[in-house]
Amino acid sequence: MNARDASLEGAGAPPPAGVESPLAAYRARRDRLAASLRAAGAARLGLAKDTSNLFRDRAPSTKRLIDVRAFDHVLAVDTTAGEVDVEGMTPYEILVAATLERGVMPAVVPELKTITVGGAAAGVGIEASSFRHGLVHESLSEYDVLLGDGRVVTCRADNEHADLFYGFPNSYGTLGYALRVRARVAAVKPYVELTHRRFHEPGRCFDALAEACAGDADFVDAVAFGPSDYVLNVGRFVARAPYTSDYTYEKIFYRSLKEREVDYLTVHDFIWRWDTDWFWCSKNVGAQNPILRRLYGRKRLGSRHYQRIMRWNSRRGYTHAWFKFRGGHHESVIQDVDIPIGEAPRFLDFFQREIGIAPVWMCPMRTGVDAGRFPLFPIRPGSLYVNFGFWDAASADDASGRALQPPHRGRSSAARRYQVALLRQLFRARCVRCCIRR
């Protein structure tokens, strides 16, 4: 049962006679991979895979690559227990399709279709349901982790590998690779009703955001379009909708936030509302130009195709050559920072004065009781934070006019170092850490 066809049998239902069960097939793949790794002996290791959502250039590596591309299966959806078993290389696009067929969805679905379950487990994933369900890793109850010596260990919060269970999030593959994950799912309805409220003052926007998080909403996020231009988005599951909007081709979702007060999407289209235009970053590949958008076509609009363009351009260096020809230097700034909601207005004021990138995604997250036990992402349990996501190509001169030196391949750029230094200086006492996800 391959993830590409997304067909499942009910949890616990026996397979037809003569057909290997999904879990048995997984165990066979797992054992073959582990045996091949043990036979290879000591070596620097990396993953051979077709997708990546790490937005940074990487120098060529001499690592031995482990082929994990076969681990892309949804193994079981148990709606009674509210859990799904899934292999690590399964993209969320496939996992969402499989779970929606059963009337549920993963409790937290990262924003882009191409993010894999294993990648989200080893990184830090967030979305508009995180004020209710926490971060992706807080919705996971079990991992099968492939270690560097070829062992595969099952990690849970209550077994002998609890240290690895808590240490795995935000480790980005340095501790091992998640071959299988067990994740919590939540019941859905067919549609999502979205309301968009506009604010001119950041303090009032954040007050309304906190109020929405304390209410009966299913999804909450916001967007800062400029220093006096904020939109709070609140979503609720509904069984019926008077209409549904389509933002997968001609219409652009983020623009609708300022054009509509109420909107309706299918639950599938809501989950992937940001993917078609990479939030708003599709402008950097011309996909928001009406003529070019039609040339792209519906099938080429989305994170998968944009990543291919980005990596092709990175290899060829066309953008760098263009800005060099124009006598300037630009770099990609792709970062997220997590700020306690009480400090959110002050941070946004700093950011808009010193950095000036817009729009900015603002996604609330409420941490669970075990949040403080994750050593690589230590945040205060039970607290409401706001994740600020800012992604764009920035000039080498920051908003304050300070000249920044061009970045060196494989190292943090000057713009990133400057931003992080200011964050630490301003928020050391109240922001437990600056989370930079590239």
N, C-alpha and C positions, 0 to 999 in steps of 0.2 A: 504494500500500500504506500505509494510514493506521494510525497507532499505536493507534487505537481498536479495530481488529479484530485487531491483533497478529499478523497472518499474515505469514510470511516465506518466501522461497525460500532455499535454501542459498547460502552465499557463493560467488560465481563462477558460479552457474548462470544461463544466459541466460534472460531473460523470454520468455513466449510471443510468437509472431509478432504484431507490431502493438501490443504493450504496452510502454510506456516503462519502462525499468529504474528501480528506486528511486533510484539515485545520479544518473541523468540528470534525474529529476524534482526531486530536491533541488537540483541545479545550476541548473535553470530558476527555481525559487523564490528561490534565493540571488541570482541575477543581477537578477531583477525588484526585489527588496527593495533591493539596493545601488543600482540605477539610480534608484529613487524617492527614496532618501535623498540622493543626489548632486544630483538635480534640485531638492530643497527648499532647498538652500543652508544657511548657518550658522544654527543654532538650538540652544537647550537641549533635550536629548533625554531621553526616558524610554521605557519599554516598555509597550505595550498588551498585557496578558495577563490570564488569568482566575484565576491562582493566585499566592499569595505565602506564603512561610514566614518572612518578617521580622515578628517579633512586636512591632511598635511602631506607635504612631499616627503618621501623617504628615499634615502640613498639605496642603491642596489646592495643586496645582502648575500652573504655566503652561507646562510643558514640552510640546514637540511629541512625541506618542506614536508610536512605531514599532510597527506590528502584526506581531508575530512568532508569532502563534498557529498559523499554518499549519505551523510547523516542529516537528511532533509525530510524526515517523515513525521507526520502527526500520528502518534501511537494509539492514543485513546482519549476520548472526551467523556468524563463521568459527570453528568449533570446533577446526579444525586449528591455526590460528594463535593461538587463545585470545583473540580480540578481537571486539568488536562496534562497528559504526558506527551512530551514533544522533544524531538532531537534538536541539537544545538544549531545546526546549519539551516534550519527551517526559517525562511523569511516570515515576518509578521503578516505579510500579505496573504500567505498560504494559511497560516494559523488562524487568522481572522475569518477567512472564508470557511474553513472547516468548523469553527466554533459557531459561527452565525447559523449554519445549517441546523444546529442543535438548539438554537434560541439563547445562546450565551456568547460572551466575548471575553477575552483576557481582561482581568481587572484593570490593568494599565497597558495601553498599546502605544509604543513610541510613535512619533509623528510620521515616519517615512516607511514606505512599503518594503524597502530593501534591507532594513535593519533586521538582523537575525536574532533569534531567541538567545543563542549563546553569546552574541555580542552585547545584547542588552544586559544579560546576567553579569558579564565581566566588566561592563561599563556602568553607567548610571542612566536609567531611562525615566522619562517623566511625560505626562500628558495631562489633559484637562480633568481627568478623574483622580489625579494624585492628591487633591485635597481630601478625598474620601478614602482612597486605597493606599496612599503612600507612593513611594518610588517603585520601579519595576522589581528590584530585588526584595522589597518588602512583601511582594505578592508571591514569592517563590518559597516552596517548602522543602525542596530536595534537588540535589544535583548529583549526576555521575560525572566526576572530574577525571580526565586523563592527565596523569602526572608525567613529568619529564623522564622518569625511569621506566615508563611503560605500564605502571600500575593504574588501575581504574578504581577509585574509591567513591562510595556513596556518602554524601555529606548531608546531614540534617542538623537542626539546632539541638537535638537531643541524643546524638550518638557520639562515638569516639572521634569523629571528624568535625565536631562542632566548630573548632578554631578555623578550619578551612571554609566551612559554611559561612561564617561571619566575615572571614578575610577575603572572600572571593570578589564581592562587588567592588568595583573601581580598581581592580587589579590589572585589567587590560591584558589578560593572558600570561602574566608573569608567574602565576602560581599553577597554571594548568588550563585545560580547555574543557568546557562543559559539553559533554556528548549527549546528555539527556537532562531535561529539566521538568520538574512538576510545578505547575503554576495554578494560581487561583483564577476562577472564572466568575463572571457576574451575569445575571439574567438581563436580557434586553427586550425592548419593544421595537416594532418595525421602523419607527421614525424618531427623529429628534427635533424638538421645537427650540429654536434659538432666539433669544432676545438680546438686542444690542443697545446698551445705554451709553450715552456720550457725556464726557466730563471735560471741563477746562482746567480743573485744579487737580494735581496728582493726589493730594491728601484725601479729597472727597472720593476719588476713584478707588483708592486703596481701602477706605472705610466701607464702601459699597461692596468691594471684593470680599472683605472679611465677613460682611453680613451675608453675602451669598453663600460662602463656604459654611456658615453656621445653619443654613436653611436646608431645604429639601431638593436642591439642585443635584443633577447627576454629573454635570460638567461645568467647570468655571475656568476661564482664562481672560486675558485682556491684551490690548495692543496699545503701545504709545506711538502715535504717528508723529508727534512733535511736542515741544514744551508746553503747549496748552491744548492738546488734541489727543484725548484718550477714549478708548471704547472698551467697555466691560461686556463680555459675552457669557451668557448663562444658558446652559442646555438642559433640557429635560426629556426623558423618554416619553413618547406618546403612542397610543395605539392607532390613531388615525391622523391624517394630515390633509388640509384643504388643497395643498399643492406641494410639489417638491422642486427645489432649485437644482440646477445642474452646473457644477463648477469644474467639470472635467474637460472642457474644450474652450468655447468662446468666452464664457464669463469667468472672471477671476475672483476667487473667494475673498481674499483680504480686502479688496475694494468694496465688496458688498457690506462690510461692517459699517461703513460710513453712509451707505445708500439705503439700508433697510433698518427698521426697528424690530421686525419679527421675520423669521425665515424658517423654512422646514426642509430638512434633508432626510433621505433614507439613512438608517443607522450605518450602513456600509459607506455611503458618501460622506457622512459626518466624520467617521473614524479617519478617513483619508482626505479630509478637506484641505490639509496643508501640503499634501504630496504633489498635486498637479503643478503647483508653481513654487515648490520648494520654499514654502511660506511666501516670500516675495522675491527670492533670489533668482528666479527664472529670468528676471530682467537682465542679468549678467550674461545670459546666452541668447538674448534677443527674443525670448519666447513670449514677451508681453506686447511686442509689436504686432498689430492685427494681421498684417500681411505674412510676416514670418511665422506667426502662430498657425495660420492655415497651412503653410508649407510644412511645419512640423507634423501636423495632423494629431488627432486625439491620442493615438497609440504612443507617440514619442514625447508627449507632455508628461513629465513625472521624474521622480528622483533617479530612477534607474538610468534613463537616457542622459540626464544632466551630469551624472557622475562620470559616464563615459566621455562626455565632452570635456569635463574638467580634467580628467586624468590624461586625456589625449593632449590637451593644451599644456598641461604641466610638463609632459615629456617633450613637446615641441618648443615650448617657450615663446609662443606667439604673443601672448599678452605682455610678458616681460619686455619683449623686443619693441612692442608698440609704445609702451610708456617710456621706455628708454629713448626711443626716437623723438618723443614729445618733450623730452627733457625732465621727466619726473619719475617717481617711483611709487607704485601702489603695491599693496599686499592684502591678502585675505585675512580678515579678522573674524574668526569663527569661535565664539566663546559663550559659555553660560556661567553665571554666578548666582549663588543662592544666598539671599539676604533675609534675615528675620523681618516680618512684616512691619514691625514698629520702626525699622530703619529704612524701609523701602522708599518713602518720599525723599529722604536725604540722599540715598544712593542715586536715585533717578536724577535729582537736581545736579549732583556731581557729574554723572555720566553725560547728561545733555550739555553741560558746560565744557567738559574736558575732552570728550570723545566725539559726541555729536552724530553718531550713527542712528539712523531711523529708517524704518520702524523698528521697535523693540517688542519682542514677545514677552509677556509677563504671565507666568503660570504658577498658581499657588500649589503648595504641597503641605500636607499635614503629616508629620512623622508619627510612626507607631511607637509602641512601648519599648521595642527592642532597638530603636534607632541608634542609641548610644553604643551598641555592642559591635557595630561595624567599624573596625579600626581604620580602614582606608576612606571612610566617609562618615566621620563622627559628627552627628548633629543631635540637637536636644530632643529627647522624646516628647511627643505630644504637642510640639510647637508648630505654628503656622509660618512657613517661609514663602518667599516669592522668588521663583526662578526667572532671571532676566536673560533672555537669549538674544544676542546681537550678532548678526552675520552679514558681512558685506565686504566689498573691496574698498579699502581706506587709503587715503593719500599718505605719503611719507611724512607730511607735516600734520601734526595732530591739531585738534581744535584750538589749542592754546598757542599755536604758532611755533612750537618747539620742533626743531628739525630732528628727524629720526633717521638713523642709519639703515641702509638696506639689510634685510635679514640674511643670515647665513643658512645654507641648506642643512636641515637636520637639527637646527637650534631654534629656540624661541626668538621671535623677532623683537626688534626694539619697541614696536607699538605694544606688543603683548607684555613685555617687561615693564613698560611704563604704566600700563593699566593695572597690572597686578601690584606694583609698588604703591600706587595711589590707593588701591583698594585696601591693602594691608595697613597703610598709614591711617586711613579714615575710619576703618571698621574693625580694627584688631580686637577691640574690647567686646564687640557685639556679634560680629559675624564669625562663626566658628571656623570657617575655611572658605577659601575662594576656589570654587570648583571650575576648572577649565577643561572643557571637553572639545577636542579637536578631531 
